Each structure stands twice: as C-alpha cells, then as structure tokens.
C-alpha cells in the first residue's frame, strides 16, 4: 500500500473508551484516521 492511496475496507476489534468495540473504515469515512498495528504484541516472539 502506498501513502495517499485508499486502504481497503475492513472490520476489527479495538479497545476504545474502556471496552472492546468493532471498528471499520466504512464507519469512519469522512474523518481523519491513523491506524497502528502491533503484530505479536505481548508475545515472546
């Protein structure tokens, strides 16, 4: 994926305001969005 290109729509679980919720890019359309991924977080890999 390149900077400035649209990301494909997806749905994921996220921790937000003290609880686990479902988020998707479709729900966030029209807003600024920054995505951060932590692959293998809290593992010993």
C-alpha positions as CSV (number, residue, x, y, z in Angstrom):
1,X,0.0,0.0,0.0
2,X,1.3,3.5,-0.8
3,X,0.9,6.7,1.0
4,X,-2.1,8.7,-0.2
5,X,-3.9,5.6,-1.5
6,X,-7.2,4.4,0.0
7,X,-6.9,1.5,2.4
8,X,-9.3,-1.5,1.7
9,X,-12.3,-1.6,4.0
10,X,-12.0,-3.9,7.0
11,X,-13.6,-4.6,10.4
12,X,-11.5,-5.2,13.5
13,X,-11.9,-5.3,17.3
14,X,-10.4,-2.3,19.2
15,X,-10.1,-1.2,22.8
16,X,-11.9,2.2,23.0
17,X,-13.2,4.1,26.0
18,X,-12.6,1.2,28.3
19,X,-14.3,-1.6,26.3
20,X,-13.8,-3.7,23.2
21,X,-15.7,-2.5,20.2
22,X,-15.9,-3.3,16.5
23,X,-14.5,-0.6,14.2
24,X,-14.4,-0.4,10.4
25,X,-13.1,2.1,7.9
26,X,-16.6,2.4,6.5
27,X,-17.9,3.7,9.8
28,X,-15.0,6.2,9.9
29,X,-15.5,7.6,6.4
30,X,-15.0,11.3,6.2
31,X,-12.8,11.5,9.3
32,X,-9.1,11.6,9.7
33,X,-7.9,8.1,10.7
34,X,-4.5,6.9,11.9
35,X,-4.0,3.1,12.1
36,X,-1.4,1.5,14.3
37,X,-0.7,-2.2,14.3
38,X,1.3,-4.2,16.8
39,X,1.8,-7.7,15.4
40,X,2.8,-10.2,18.1
41,X,2.2,-7.7,20.9
42,X,2.6,-9.4,24.3
43,X,4.2,-12.5,22.9
44,X,7.7,-13.8,23.3
45,X,8.5,-13.9,19.6
